[in-house]
Amino acid sequence: MKVNFLIVLFSLLTSLLFSQEFKPYNIDDSIQVSLPADFKKVDTLGQTQITARTSFGFIQISKQPDNNHSTPDIEKVKHLNRYYNDFIKRISASSKQGTISNKKDTLLGNLRVKDFTLALDSGSGKQYRNFRILHENSATYTFQYLFQDMHSQYAQPESESFFKSIKLTKPATLTSQFTKEGNTTGKAPASNTKLYIISAVVVVIILALIAFFKKRKRE
């Protein structure tokens, strides 16, 4: 009984000894997150990369502005979901031995985000990467918390605290997640009204051609 008590006490003391204080930091005027004081930030060609070593893992954050050559048009929730799913597919394809799990759609305020976990085994033990993907303000934010399987007992609670600290610095609506007109080169999905107009024009053209050829045949 005493041995078990000492083990629990030692575990609590160890977690307190190695725990770090996280402080809120504004990535930009839209998104805030809590990070260790000694985090590193690099801005290159409009892209932001933030890294930080924690007591039991490692944090990576990136902000990638929309690219008018590759970012698809996002005009509705279904397009946003498709964008998130394609993002996960690309990550899965880039890590051939990785396994995706715990995919979950959740909300950050009024905004839709995608959470999932990537498990990797390089031969020296499993590594886990907890992800959150957010498209907002004409950019894609990627939050990652990486940890080794051997540290999972303490890393998981730290990871949960990290993701809970992600907040909006100002009110935002779902429409702020959609791409702005002119931001992308992909054709915007046609609305039902547009489809009806296009269909009507096609029908009129076909009927006109039929009438024209019938008239010529009589002549």
FENSUL-V853138 format. One line per field, one symbol per residue. ss: DSSP state (a for helix, b for strand, c for the rest). A space follows every 50 residues. Layout:
BEGIN
ss = ???
END
This chain:
BEGIN
ss = caaaaaaaaaaaaaaaaacccbbbbbccccbbbbbbcccbbbbbccbbbb bbbccccbbbbbbbbcccccccccccaaaaaaaaaaaaaaaaaaccccbb bbbbbbbbccbbbbbbbbbbbccccbbbbbbbbbbbccbbbbbbbbbbaa aaaaaaaaaaaaaaccbbcccccaaaaccccccccccccccaaaaaaaaa aaaaaaaaaaaaaaaaaac
END
